[in-house]
Structure formats: C-alpha cells, structure tokens
Amino acid sequence: MDLFTIAKERGIQTEFFDGQGHRHVTGADALKIILDALPAGTPHRLVGEAVVVRSRPPSRTQRGQAATFPRRWEIGADL
C-alpha cells in the first residue's frame, strides 16, 4: 500500500488548496516522517468528513465502520 492510501485510512489530509486557490500536495518524504511519528493504533473516524448542518437543504451523514452503539451525539457551536 502506498503512503497516500495509508494516510487517508488514518485520517491524514495529504493535500489542500491555499487562499489563492493553488493546490498543495504533501511530499512523500514528509508524509513518511509524519506516519512514522504516529502510533500504530490510531482511532478510526466515526464519520468520513466534517459535518456542517444548515437549515436547508437537508443533509445526510454516513456512519463509519468504527461507529458502534451506543453513541452520544451533541450539536454545538463555537462563535
């Protein structure tokens, strides 16, 4: 398995767009250092992506395989 696949499975973002719209991808050498520095048993995410709830239109979120019951969900806002 390549480093980018391993990073994705462990919830590490490997690319982003900056404020000017330019795409940046983490280099493989830097990604290897990051992965080697993390413990092997990182927890799995309960949902795949960040969840933003708006009044319209309705949205749906899929639970990840690590989400087992019972779970307690809380909606909060930091303004």
Backbone torsions as a table, in degrees:
resi	resn	phi	psi	omega
1	MET	NA	138.8	-178.7
2	ASP	-82.3	164.7	-175.3
3	LEU	-60.6	-37.0	-177.5
4	PHE	-68.5	-36.2	176.3
5	THR	-67.9	-43.1	178.3
6	ILE	-61.9	-43.5	179.3
7	ALA	-61.3	-43.4	179.5
8	LYS	-61.8	-43.4	179.3
9	GLU	-63.2	-28.8	-179.1
10	ARG	-94.3	6.2	174.8
11	GLY	81.4	22.8	-179.3
12	ILE	-98.5	125.6	178.2
13	GLN	-79.1	128.3	-175.1
14	THR	-106.9	-2.1	177.3
15	GLU	-152.6	158.7	178.0
16	PHE	-157.9	164.4	174.3
17	PHE	-108.0	129.8	-179.9
18	ASP	-80.2	-179.1	-176.3
19	GLY	-62.2	-19.1	178.5
20	GLN	-98.5	6.1	177.0
21	GLY	85.9	9.1	179.4
22	HIS	-86.5	134.4	-179.3
23	ARG	-83.4	135.7	176.9
24	HIS	-124.9	132.8	179.2
25	VAL	-118.6	133.0	178.0
26	THR	-64.8	133.6	177.9
27	GLY	-67.6	149.8	-177.8
28	ALA	-61.0	-37.0	180.0
29	ASP	-66.1	-41.9	177.6
30	ALA	-68.1	-38.6	179.4
31	LEU	-64.2	-38.2	177.6
32	LYS	-63.5	-41.1	178.0
33	ILE	-62.0	-43.0	-179.8
34	ILE	-63.9	-47.5	-178.6
35	LEU	-64.6	-38.9	179.0
36	ASP	-67.7	-26.5	-178.2
37	ALA	-80.9	-19.0	-177.8
38	LEU	-87.4	148.4	176.1
39	PRO	-65.8	154.8	-174.9
40	ALA	-67.1	-34.4	-173.8
41	GLY	-100.0	59.6	177.9
42	THR	-71.2	144.4	-178.8
43	PRO	-68.3	153.1	178.0
44	HIS	-86.1	152.5	179.1
45	ARG	-75.6	147.4	177.0
46	LEU	-80.8	-32.4	174.4
47	VAL	-129.2	153.3	-173.3
48	GLY	-70.9	-34.5	-175.2
49	GLU	-135.3	171.9	173.8
50	ALA	-63.1	146.1	-178.0
51	VAL	-112.0	123.9	175.8
52	VAL	-119.3	122.3	-177.6
53	VAL	-105.7	125.8	177.4
54	ARG	-121.7	163.8	-177.7
55	SER	-67.3	-32.2	178.9
56	ARG	-147.3	149.6	-16.9
57	PRO	-75.5	166.3	179.3
58	PRO	-61.0	145.6	178.7
59	SER	-123.0	159.1	178.9
60	ARG	-126.0	144.9	177.6
61	THR	-127.7	132.0	178.5
62	GLN	-91.3	137.1	175.4
63	ARG	-78.4	144.1	175.3
64	GLY	-77.1	168.9	-179.0
65	GLN	-65.1	-25.5	-178.9
66	ALA	-77.3	-11.7	-178.6
67	ALA	-79.9	101.0	177.9
68	THR	-110.1	157.8	-178.7
69	PHE	-90.7	152.6	-0.7
70	PRO	-83.0	145.0	175.0
71	ARG	-124.7	149.9	177.4
72	ARG	-116.7	122.9	-178.7
73	TRP	-108.6	143.6	-180.0
74	GLU	-136.3	135.4	177.1
75	ILE	-102.4	127.3	-178.5
76	GLY	-142.7	166.2	178.8
77	ALA	-143.4	133.2	174.3
78	ASP	-110.6	111.1	-178.5
79	LEU	-109.4	NA	NA
